[in-house]
């Protein structure tokens, strides 16, 4: 099975000036664990994950004052839609992250998460999501 078979193609995209609370609210309402941050000043595509928000709050930072650009990962590891799910899982395990931005022709095509991969590998009836 390939990344394109598992990835989410509806991707939350936010800007670098959104606050962490705004980002968290949008992520929660869409039930996603990551958002693409489009910031041409920082090199283009970044990613903000629920862990980034959690780390900031855990450090006592104010989510209403913290901009996403201060917590965005800009050295993103990208996947191709033609990667196997094994390649994606190995890349995530090696890098210690749970989301891969999928690029097709240099443009964002989706995000694949560990949960997406598990859903493909495990029978739906066995999952308690």
C-alpha positions, 0 to 999 in steps of 0.5 A: 500500500502507498502513502497516497492510499493512506494520506489525508488530502484535506489539510489544515493550512494556517499562517505564521501569525496565527496564535497557538490558541487559534491553531489549536482551536482549528486543529481541534475542530477539524480533529487533526494533529497537525497543520501546515504553516505557509510562511514564505519568509521562513522558506515556505512550508512548515508544520505545527503539531499538537506536540508543539502546542503542548510543549509551549503550554507546558513551558508556561507560554501564553497560547494567546500571545505565542505566534505559530511561527515561533513553534513551527518546524521548518526543516520538514521531512517530505514524503512522496505519494508513491512511497510505501507505507513501510517507507513512511513508517521507517522515516517517522520512526527514525525522525521521531515524529508522527506526521509527514507532509506529502508533496506531489510535484513540489506542492502539498498534496496531503499529510500522512500520520502514524494513525493513518498508517495504523488504520491501513494496517489494522482491521477497522473493527479492531480499532477503538478510535 
